């Protein structure tokens, strides 16, 4: 018997379940913080991530590619 004097309460099974879901970034967020923003300090070069949905770049086989652009003088 259990503490309440009920014999059926002590044999109840315990079941637990859980789900864990995680996502991987295609481009890590830290990459965006390291992109050059042009100006004199960066030799007039600006970095960017170019994305095209539903298509892949031949150079890397991904839907995005890192590119450098030259600022106008």
HELIX and SHEET records of a PDB file:
HELIX    1   1 UNK A    7  UNK A   11  5                                   5    
HELIX    2   2 UNK A   29  UNK A   33  1                                   5    
HELIX    3   3 UNK A   40  UNK A   42  5                                   3    
SHEET    1   A 2 UNK A  45  UNK A  51  0                                        
SHEET    2   A 2 UNK A  64  UNK A  70 -1                                        
END                                                                             
